């Protein structure tokens, strides 16, 4: 798995969101979101921004460019 997929799952769980809740926020199917966490797909830039905002973290953290979540 990529650092993105690992961090995405970890921070989602830490913030108390289900996969379905995040998928609904992103307006994608739960399966499509699951592919992000499995490292099979990567979100578009727009979806990455929404993920960072909703999960109260930085896109740099999700992408592995920073080790500080905020």
PDB file of N, CA, C and O in Angstrom:
ATOM      1  N   UNK A   1       0.824  -1.181   0.000  1.00  0.00           N
ATOM      2  CA  UNK A   1       0.000   0.000   0.000  1.00  0.00           C
ATOM      3  C   UNK A   1       0.872   1.250   0.000  1.00  0.00           C
ATOM      4  O   UNK A   1       1.990   1.254   0.515  1.00  0.00           O
ATOM      5  N   UNK A   2       0.338   2.293  -0.583  1.00  0.00           N
ATOM      6  CA  UNK A   2       1.059   3.555  -0.623  1.00  0.00           C
ATOM      7  C   UNK A   2       0.894   4.296   0.694  1.00  0.00           C
ATOM      8  O   UNK A   2      -0.020   4.014   1.470  1.00  0.00           O
ATOM      9  N   UNK A   3       1.779   5.235   0.935  1.00  0.00           N
ATOM     10  CA  UNK A   3       1.673   6.042   2.152  1.00  0.00           C
ATOM     11  C   UNK A   3       0.344   6.794   2.168  1.00  0.00           C
ATOM     12  O   UNK A   3      -0.252   6.984   3.229  1.00  0.00           O
ATOM     13  N   UNK A   4      -0.123   7.227   0.981  1.00  0.00           N
ATOM     14  CA  UNK A   4      -1.397   7.922   0.894  1.00  0.00           C
ATOM     15  C   UNK A   4      -2.534   7.036   1.401  1.00  0.00           C
ATOM     16  O   UNK A   4      -3.333   7.470   2.231  1.00  0.00           O
ATOM     17  N   UNK A   5      -2.611   5.821   0.919  1.00  0.00           N
ATOM     18  CA  UNK A   5      -3.719   4.948   1.307  1.00  0.00           C
ATOM     19  C   UNK A   5      -3.675   4.604   2.794  1.00  0.00           C
ATOM     20  O   UNK A   5      -4.719   4.535   3.443  1.00  0.00           O
ATOM     21  N   UNK A   6      -2.483   4.389   3.338  1.00  0.00           N
ATOM     22  CA  UNK A   6      -2.338   4.080   4.759  1.00  0.00           C
ATOM     23  C   UNK A   6      -2.762   5.272   5.607  1.00  0.00           C
ATOM     24  O   UNK A   6      -3.527   5.125   6.560  1.00  0.00           O
ATOM     25  N   UNK A   7      -2.262   6.449   5.256  1.00  0.00           N
ATOM     26  CA  UNK A   7      -2.598   7.641   6.041  1.00  0.00           C
ATOM     27  C   UNK A   7      -4.071   8.010   5.908  1.00  0.00           C
ATOM     28  O   UNK A   7      -4.691   8.460   6.872  1.00  0.00           O
ATOM     29  N   UNK A   8      -4.625   7.821   4.728  1.00  0.00           N
ATOM     30  CA  UNK A   8      -6.028   8.132   4.520  1.00  0.00           C
ATOM     31  C   UNK A   8      -6.896   7.285   5.445  1.00  0.00           C
ATOM     32  O   UNK A   8      -7.791   7.808   6.110  1.00  0.00           O
ATOM     33  N   UNK A   9      -6.639   6.001   5.488  1.00  0.00           N
ATOM     34  CA  UNK A   9      -7.425   5.116   6.347  1.00  0.00           C
ATOM     35  C   UNK A   9      -7.211   5.457   7.823  1.00  0.00           C
ATOM     36  O   UNK A   9      -8.169   5.505   8.595  1.00  0.00           O
ATOM     37  N   UNK A  10      -5.967   5.690   8.212  1.00  0.00           N
ATOM     38  CA  UNK A  10      -5.677   5.992   9.613  1.00  0.00           C
ATOM     39  C   UNK A  10      -6.378   7.264  10.072  1.00  0.00           C
ATOM     40  O   UNK A  10      -6.988   7.283  11.142  1.00  0.00           O
ATOM     41  N   UNK A  11      -6.299   8.315   9.284  1.00  0.00           N
ATOM     42  CA  UNK A  11      -6.880   9.587   9.713  1.00  0.00           C
ATOM     43  C   UNK A  11      -8.408   9.544   9.651  1.00  0.00           C
ATOM     44  O   UNK A  11      -9.084  10.167  10.470  1.00  0.00           O
ATOM     45  N   UNK A  12      -8.946   8.811   8.681  1.00  0.00           N
ATOM     46  CA  UNK A  12     -10.408   8.665   8.615  1.00  0.00           C
ATOM     47  C   UNK A  12     -10.920   7.989   9.883  1.00  0.00           C
ATOM     48  O   UNK A  12     -11.884   8.449  10.494  1.00  0.00           O
ATOM     49  N   UNK A  13     -10.277   6.907  10.269  1.00  0.00           N
ATOM     50  CA  UNK A  13     -10.681   6.194  11.478  1.00  0.00           C
ATOM     51  C   UNK A  13     -10.482   7.052  12.723  1.00  0.00           C
ATOM     52  O   UNK A  13     -11.329   7.053  13.617  1.00  0.00           O
ATOM     53  N   UNK A  14      -9.375   7.780  12.788  1.00  0.00           N
ATOM     54  CA  UNK A  14      -9.094   8.645  13.930  1.00  0.00           C
ATOM     55  C   UNK A  14     -10.154   9.735  14.075  1.00  0.00           C
ATOM     56  O   UNK A  14     -10.513  10.119  15.189  1.00  0.00           O
ATOM     57  N   UNK A  15     -10.648  10.227  12.947  1.00  0.00           N
ATOM     58  CA  UNK A  15     -11.655  11.289  12.972  1.00  0.00           C
ATOM     59  C   UNK A  15     -13.080  10.746  13.131  1.00  0.00           C
ATOM     60  O   UNK A  15     -14.029  11.516  13.273  1.00  0.00           O
ATOM     61  N   UNK A  16     -13.224   9.411  13.107  1.00  0.00           N
ATOM     62  CA  UNK A  16     -14.514   8.792  13.378  1.00  0.00           C
ATOM     63  C   UNK A  16     -15.475   8.721  12.200  1.00  0.00           C
ATOM     64  O   UNK A  16     -16.686   8.617  12.394  1.00  0.00           O
ATOM     65  N   UNK A  17     -14.945   8.777  10.982  1.00  0.00           N
ATOM     66  CA  UNK A  17     -15.787   8.665   9.785  1.00  0.00           C
ATOM     67  C   UNK A  17     -15.816   7.236   9.279  1.00  0.00           C
ATOM     68  O   UNK A  17     -14.827   6.510   9.385  1.00  0.00           O
ATOM     69  N   UNK A  18     -16.949   6.833   8.730  1.00  0.00           N
ATOM     70  CA  UNK A  18     -17.020   5.544   8.035  1.00  0.00           C
ATOM     71  C   UNK A  18     -16.603   5.777   6.577  1.00  0.00           C
ATOM     72  O   UNK A  18     -16.560   6.913   6.104  1.00  0.00           O
ATOM     73  N   UNK A  19     -16.302   4.699   5.889  1.00  0.00           N
ATOM     74  CA  UNK A  19     -15.990   4.812   4.456  1.00  0.00           C
ATOM     75  C   UNK A  19     -17.171   5.398   3.693  1.00  0.00           C
ATOM     76  O   UNK A  19     -16.993   6.228   2.801  1.00  0.00           O
ATOM     77  N   UNK A  20     -18.363   4.967   4.045  1.00  0.00           N
ATOM     78  CA  UNK A  20     -19.560   5.450   3.354  1.00  0.00           C
ATOM     79  C   UNK A  20     -19.752   6.944   3.557  1.00  0.00           C
ATOM     80  O   UNK A  20     -20.115   7.655   2.620  1.00  0.00           O
ATOM     81  N   UNK A  21     -19.515   7.425   4.764  1.00  0.00           N
ATOM     82  CA  UNK A  21     -19.654   8.859   5.026  1.00  0.00           C
ATOM     83  C   UNK A  21     -18.705   9.682   4.158  1.00  0.00           C
ATOM     84  O   UNK A  21     -19.099  10.701   3.590  1.00  0.00           O
ATOM     85  N   UNK A  22     -17.470   9.238   4.061  1.00  0.00           N
ATOM     86  CA  UNK A  22     -16.505   9.966   3.237  1.00  0.00           C
ATOM     87  C   UNK A  22     -16.889   9.859   1.764  1.00  0.00           C
ATOM     88  O   UNK A  22     -16.805  10.842   1.029  1.00  0.00           O
ATOM     89  N   UNK A  23     -17.306   8.686   1.335  1.00  0.00           N
ATOM     90  CA  UNK A  23     -17.744   8.516  -0.059  1.00  0.00           C
ATOM     91  C   UNK A  23     -18.900   9.457  -0.376  1.00  0.00           C
ATOM     92  O   UNK A  23     -18.924  10.068  -1.444  1.00  0.00           O
ATOM     93  N   UNK A  24     -19.848   9.579   0.533  1.00  0.00           N
ATOM     94  CA  UNK A  24     -20.975  10.492   0.329  1.00  0.00           C
ATOM     95  C   UNK A  24     -20.501  11.937   0.210  1.00  0.00           C
ATOM     96  O   UNK A  24     -20.982  12.681  -0.646  1.00  0.00           O
ATOM     97  N   UNK A  25     -19.566  12.334   1.059  1.00  0.00           N
ATOM     98  CA  UNK A  25     -19.012  13.692   1.000  1.00  0.00           C
ATOM     99  C   UNK A  25     -18.345  13.940  -0.347  1.00  0.00           C
ATOM    100  O   UNK A  25     -18.477  15.017  -0.927  1.00  0.00           O
ATOM    101  N   UNK A  26     -17.624  12.930  -0.839  1.00  0.00           N
ATOM    102  CA  UNK A  26     -16.910  13.053  -2.115  1.00  0.00           C
ATOM    103  C   UNK A  26     -17.821  12.858  -3.327  1.00  0.00           C
ATOM    104  O   UNK A  26     -17.422  13.104  -4.465  1.00  0.00           O
ATOM    105  N   UNK A  27     -19.055  12.409  -3.062  1.00  0.00           N
ATOM    106  CA  UNK A  27     -20.020  12.115  -4.119  1.00  0.00           C
ATOM    107  C   UNK A  27     -19.511  11.030  -5.068  1.00  0.00           C
ATOM    108  O   UNK A  27     -19.594  11.139  -6.292  1.00  0.00           O
ATOM    109  N   UNK A  28     -18.977   9.972  -4.439  1.00  0.00           N
ATOM    110  CA  UNK A  28     -18.532   8.786  -5.168  1.00  0.00           C
ATOM    111  C   UNK A  28     -19.122   7.568  -4.460  1.00  0.00           C
ATOM    112  O   UNK A  28     -19.684   7.692  -3.372  1.00  0.00           O
ATOM    113  N   UNK A  29     -18.997   6.412  -5.066  1.00  0.00           N
ATOM    114  CA  UNK A  29     -19.504   5.197  -4.441  1.00  0.00           C
ATOM    115  C   UNK A  29     -18.558   4.757  -3.314  1.00  0.00           C
ATOM    116  O   UNK A  29     -17.366   5.061  -3.344  1.00  0.00           O
ATOM    117  N   UNK A  30     -19.097   4.046  -2.332  1.00  0.00           N
ATOM    118  CA  UNK A  30     -18.226   3.518  -1.280  1.00  0.00           C
ATOM    119  C   UNK A  30     -17.108   2.634  -1.844  1.00  0.00           C
ATOM    120  O   UNK A  30     -15.993   2.631  -1.321  1.00  0.00           O
ATOM    121  N   UNK A  31     -17.406   1.891  -2.901  1.00  0.00           N
ATOM    122  CA  UNK A  31     -16.382   1.030  -3.516  1.00  0.00           C
ATOM    123  C   UNK A  31     -15.257   1.867  -4.127  1.00  0.00           C
ATOM    124  O   UNK A  31     -14.083   1.515  -4.007  1.00  0.00           O
ATOM    125  N   UNK A  32     -15.615   2.970  -4.777  1.00  0.00           N
ATOM    126  CA  UNK A  32     -14.594   3.853  -5.359  1.00  0.00           C
ATOM    127  C   UNK A  32     -13.702   4.413  -4.255  1.00  0.00           C
ATOM    128  O   UNK A  32     -12.484   4.502  -4.414  1.00  0.00           O
ATOM    129  N   UNK A  33     -14.317   4.788  -3.140  1.00  0.00           N
ATOM    130  CA  UNK A  33     -13.517   5.284  -2.016  1.00  0.00           C
ATOM    131  C   UNK A  33     -12.627   4.176  -1.455  1.00  0.00           C
ATOM    132  O   UNK A  33     -11.467   4.416  -1.118  1.00  0.00           O
ATOM    133  N   UNK A  34     -13.163   2.988  -1.357  1.00  0.00           N
ATOM    134  CA  UNK A  34     -12.387   1.856  -0.848  1.00  0.00           C
ATOM    135  C   UNK A  34     -11.127   1.651  -1.686  1.00  0.00           C
ATOM    136  O   UNK A  34     -10.076   1.293  -1.153  1.00  0.00           O
ATOM    137  N   UNK A  35     -11.229   1.874  -2.985  1.00  0.00           N
ATOM    138  CA  UNK A  35     -10.051   1.758  -3.852  1.00  0.00           C
ATOM    139  C   UNK A  35      -8.964   2.756  -3.450  1.00  0.00           C
ATOM    140  O   UNK A  35      -7.778   2.452  -3.586  1.00  0.00           O
ATOM    141  N   UNK A  36      -9.338   3.931  -2.962  1.00  0.00           N
ATOM    142  CA  UNK A  36      -8.333   4.890  -2.471  1.00  0.00           C
ATOM    143  C   UNK A  36      -7.572   4.279  -1.305  1.00  0.00           C
ATOM    144  O   UNK A  36      -6.343   4.344  -1.252  1.00  0.00           O
ATOM    145  N   UNK A  37      -8.308   3.686  -0.371  1.00  0.00           N
ATOM    146  CA  UNK A  37      -7.663   3.119   0.815  1.00  0.00           C
ATOM    147  C   UNK A  37      -6.886   1.844   0.509  1.00  0.00           C
ATOM    148  O   UNK A  37      -5.977   1.480   1.255  1.00  0.00           O
ATOM    149  N   UNK A  38      -7.228   1.175  -0.560  1.00  0.00           N
ATOM    150  CA  UNK A  38      -6.501  -0.040  -0.956  1.00  0.00           C
ATOM    151  C   UNK A  38      -5.315   0.283  -1.856  1.00  0.00           C
ATOM    152  O   UNK A  38      -4.535  -0.607  -2.191  1.00  0.00           O
ATOM    153  N   UNK A  39      -5.172   1.530  -2.247  1.00  0.00           N
ATOM    154  CA  UNK A  39      -4.072   1.932  -3.114  1.00  0.00           C
ATOM    155  C   UNK A  39      -4.279   1.561  -4.572  1.00  0.00           C
ATOM    156  O   UNK A  39      -3.328   1.567  -5.353  1.00  0.00           O
ATOM    157  N   UNK A  40      -5.512   1.238  -4.950  1.00  0.00           N
ATOM    158  CA  UNK A  40      -5.804   0.858  -6.328  1.00  0.00           C
ATOM    159  C   UNK A  40      -6.114   2.059  -7.209  1.00  0.00           C
ATOM    160  O   UNK A  40      -5.975   1.993  -8.430  1.00  0.00           O
ATOM    161  N   UNK A  41      -6.535   3.153  -6.590  1.00  0.00           N
ATOM    162  CA  UNK A  41      -6.826   4.396  -7.308  1.00  0.00           C
ATOM    163  C   UNK A  41      -6.372   5.569  -6.471  1.00  0.00           C
ATOM    164  O   UNK A  41      -6.184   5.453  -5.259  1.00  0.00           O
ATOM    165  N   UNK A  42      -6.196   6.707  -7.135  1.00  0.00           N
ATOM    166  CA  UNK A  42      -5.852   7.940  -6.445  1.00  0.00           C
ATOM    167  C   UNK A  42      -6.912   8.983  -6.765  1.00  0.00           C
ATOM    168  O   UNK A  42      -7.444   9.011  -7.875  1.00  0.00           O
ATOM    169  N   UNK A  43      -7.220   9.841  -5.798  1.00  0.00           N
ATOM    170  CA  UNK A  43      -8.253  10.844  -6.045  1.00  0.00           C
ATOM    171  C   UNK A  43      -7.747  11.954  -6.961  1.00  0.00           C
ATOM    172  O   UNK A  43      -6.544  12.184  -7.087  1.00  0.00           O
ATOM    173  N   UNK A  44      -8.692  12.629  -7.591  1.00  0.00           N
ATOM    174  CA  UNK A  44      -8.347  13.811  -8.378  1.00  0.00           C
ATOM    175  C   UNK A  44      -7.905  14.904  -7.414  1.00  0.00           C
ATOM    176  O   UNK A  44      -8.075  14.779  -6.201  1.00  0.00           O
ATOM    177  N   UNK A  45      -7.341  15.967  -7.953  1.00  0.00           N
ATOM    178  CA  UNK A  45      -6.918  17.096  -7.134  1.00  0.00           C
ATOM    179  C   UNK A  45      -8.096  17.634  -6.329  1.00  0.00           C
ATOM    180  O   UNK A  45      -7.963  17.893  -5.133  1.00  0.00           O
ATOM    181  N   UNK A  46      -9.246  17.805  -6.978  1.00  0.00           N
ATOM    182  CA  UNK A  46     -10.431  18.335  -6.300  1.00  0.00           C
ATOM    183  C   UNK A  46     -10.850  17.444  -5.130  1.00  0.00           C
ATOM    184  O   UNK A  46     -11.185  17.944  -4.056  1.00  0.00           O
ATOM    185  N   UNK A  47     -10.832  16.146  -5.335  1.00  0.00           N
ATOM    186  CA  UNK A  47     -11.219  15.207  -4.270  1.00  0.00           C
ATOM    187  C   UNK A  47     -10.193  15.213  -3.139  1.00  0.00           C
ATOM    188  O   UNK A  47     -10.560  15.080  -1.971  1.00  0.00           O
ATOM    189  N   UNK A  48      -8.925  15.365  -3.472  1.00  0.00           N
ATOM    190  CA  UNK A  48      -7.873  15.433  -2.457  1.00  0.00           C
ATOM    191  C   UNK A  48      -8.078  16.644  -1.551  1.00  0.00           C
ATOM    192  O   UNK A  48      -7.922  16.546  -0.334  1.00  0.00           O
ATOM    193  N   UNK A  49      -8.423  17.770  -2.135  1.00  0.00           N
ATOM    194  CA  UNK A  49      -8.687  18.985  -1.355  1.00  0.00           C
ATOM    195  C   UNK A  49      -9.865  18.758  -0.407  1.00  0.00           C
ATOM    196  O   UNK A  49      -9.798  19.124   0.766  1.00  0.00           O
ATOM    197  N   UNK A  50     -10.933  18.161  -0.908  1.00  0.00           N
ATOM    198  CA  UNK A  50     -12.108  17.878  -0.076  1.00  0.00           C
ATOM    199  C   UNK A  50     -11.736  16.920   1.053  1.00  0.00           C
ATOM    200  O   UNK A  50     -12.146  17.125   2.195  1.00  0.00           O
ATOM    201  N   UNK A  51     -10.971  15.887   0.748  1.00  0.00           N
ATOM    202  CA  UNK A  51     -10.539  14.942   1.781  1.00  0.00           C
ATOM    203  C   UNK A  51      -9.764  15.655   2.881  1.00  0.00           C
ATOM    204  O   UNK A  51     -10.043  15.461   4.065  1.00  0.00           O
ATOM    205  N   UNK A  52      -8.808  16.468   2.503  1.00  0.00           N
ATOM    206  CA  UNK A  52      -7.998  17.179   3.494  1.00  0.00           C
ATOM    207  C   UNK A  52      -8.868  18.082   4.359  1.00  0.00           C
ATOM    208  O   UNK A  52      -8.691  18.137   5.576  1.00  0.00           O
ATOM    209  N   UNK A  53      -9.796  18.782   3.745  1.00  0.00           N
ATOM    210  CA  UNK A  53     -10.679  19.675   4.503  1.00  0.00           C
ATOM    211  C   UNK A  53     -11.573  18.891   5.462  1.00  0.00           C
ATOM    212  O   UNK A  53     -11.671  19.235   6.640  1.00  0.00           O
ATOM    213  N   UNK A  54     -12.213  17.856   4.972  1.00  0.00           N
ATOM    214  CA  UNK A  54     -13.152  17.093   5.796  1.00  0.00           C
ATOM    215  C   UNK A  54     -12.453  16.331   6.922  1.00  0.00           C
ATOM    216  O   UNK A  54     -13.015  16.163   8.004  1.00  0.00           O
ATOM    217  N   UNK A  55     -11.247  15.878   6.670  1.00  0.00           N
ATOM    218  CA  UNK A  55     -10.511  15.113   7.670  1.00  0.00           C
ATOM    219  C   UNK A  55      -9.631  16.000   8.549  1.00  0.00           C
ATOM    220  O   UNK A  55      -8.894  15.510   9.404  1.00  0.00           O
ATOM    221  N   UNK A  56      -9.720  17.314   8.323  1.00  0.00           N
ATOM    222  CA  UNK A  56      -8.984  18.290   9.126  1.00  0.00           C
ATOM    223  C   UNK A  56      -7.490  17.977   9.163  1.00  0.00           C
ATOM    224  O   UNK A  56      -6.876  17.892  10.227  1.00  0.00           O
ATOM    225  N   UNK A  57      -6.932  17.810   7.977  1.00  0.00           N
ATOM    226  CA  UNK A  57      -5.510  17.531   7.838  1.00  0.00           C
ATOM    227  C   UNK A  57      -5.003  18.258   6.604  1.00  0.00           C
ATOM    228  O   UNK A  57      -5.775  18.931   5.921  1.00  0.00           O
ATOM    229  N   UNK A  58      -3.739  18.133   6.314  1.00  0.00           N
ATOM    230  CA  UNK A  58      -3.192  18.766   5.110  1.00  0.00           C
ATOM    231  C   UNK A  58      -3.034  17.738   3.992  1.00  0.00           C
ATOM    232  O   UNK A  58      -2.858  16.545   4.240  1.00  0.00           O
ATOM    233  N   UNK A  59      -3.100  18.219   2.787  1.00  0.00           N
ATOM    234  CA  UNK A  59      -2.876  17.323   1.656  1.00  0.00           C
ATOM    235  C   UNK A  59      -1.423  16.837   1.666  1.00  0.00           C
ATOM    236  O   UNK A  59      -1.147  15.712   1.251  1.00  0.00           O
ATOM    237  N   UNK A  60      -0.502  17.669   2.133  1.00  0.00           N
ATOM    238  CA  UNK A  60       0.900  17.252   2.239  1.00  0.00           C
ATOM    239  C   UNK A  60       1.045  16.036   3.150  1.00  0.00           C
ATOM    240  O   UNK A  60       1.817  15.123   2.856  1.00  0.00           O
ATOM    241  N   UNK A  61       0.305  16.025   4.251  1.00  0.00           N
ATOM    242  CA  UNK A  61       0.356  14.875   5.155  1.00  0.00           C
ATOM    243  C   UNK A  61      -0.185  13.625   4.458  1.00  0.00           C
ATOM    244  O   UNK A  61       0.434  12.562   4.504  1.00  0.00           O
ATOM    245  N   UNK A  62      -1.339  13.763   3.815  1.00  0.00           N
ATOM    246  CA  UNK A  62      -1.929  12.610   3.120  1.00  0.00           C
ATOM    247  C   UNK A  62      -1.004  12.064   2.044  1.00  0.00           C
ATOM    248  O   UNK A  62      -0.940  10.853   1.830  1.00  0.00           O
ATOM    249  N   UNK A  63      -0.291  12.951   1.370  1.00  0.00           N
ATOM    250  CA  UNK A  63       0.585  12.540   0.266  1.00  0.00           C
ATOM    251  C   UNK A  63       1.967  12.080   0.737  1.00  0.00           C
ATOM    252  O   UNK A  63       2.767  11.600  -0.067  1.00  0.00           O
ATOM    253  N   UNK A  64       2.249  12.223   2.025  1.00  0.00           N
ATOM    254  CA  UNK A  64       3.535  11.786   2.546  1.00  0.00           C
ATOM    255  C   UNK A  64       4.635  12.823   2.425  1.00  0.00           C
ATOM    256  O   UNK A  64       5.811  12.499   2.589  1.00  0.00           O
ATOM    257  N   UNK A  65       4.270  14.070   2.141  1.00  0.00           N
ATOM    258  CA  UNK A  65       5.256  15.129   2.017  1.00  0.00           C
ATOM    259  C   UNK A  65       5.571  15.780   3.349  1.00  0.00           C
ATOM    260  O   UNK A  65       6.539  16.531   3.468  1.00  0.00           O
ATOM    261  N   UNK A  66       4.763  15.495   4.339  1.00  0.00           N
ATOM    262  CA  UNK A  66       4.947  16.011   5.694  1.00  0.00           C
ATOM    263  C   UNK A  66       4.546  14.916   6.681  1.00  0.00           C
ATOM    264  O   UNK A  66       3.678  14.091   6.393  1.00  0.00           O
ATOM    265  N   UNK A  67       5.175  14.922   7.821  1.00  0.00           N
ATOM    266  CA  UNK A  67       4.820  13.957   8.863  1.00  0.00           C
ATOM    267  C   UNK A  67       3.927  14.575   9.930  1.00  0.00           C
ATOM    268  O   UNK A  67       3.603  13.932  10.928  1.00  0.00           O
ATOM    269  N   UNK A  68       3.532  15.827   9.715  1.00  0.00           N
ATOM    270  CA  UNK A  68       2.663  16.532  10.644  1.00  0.00           C
ATOM    271  C   UNK A  68       1.256  16.586  10.069  1.00  0.00           C
ATOM    272  O   UNK A  68       1.041  17.178   9.011  1.00  0.00           O
ATOM    273  N   UNK A  69       0.296  15.973  10.754  1.00  0.00           N
ATOM    274  CA  UNK A  69      -1.066  15.940  10.205  1.00  0.00           C
ATOM    275  C   UNK A  69      -1.699  17.305   9.977  1.00  0.00           C
ATOM    276  O   UNK A  69      -2.596  17.420   9.141  1.00  0.00           O
ATOM    277  N   UNK A  70      -1.279  18.318  10.670  1.00  0.00           N
ATOM    278  CA  UNK A  70      -1.894  19.638  10.513  1.00  0.00           C
ATOM    279  C   UNK A  70      -0.879  20.689  10.278  1.00  0.00           C
ATOM    280  O   UNK A  70      -1.227  21.859  10.124  1.00  0.00           O
TER     281      UNK A  70
END
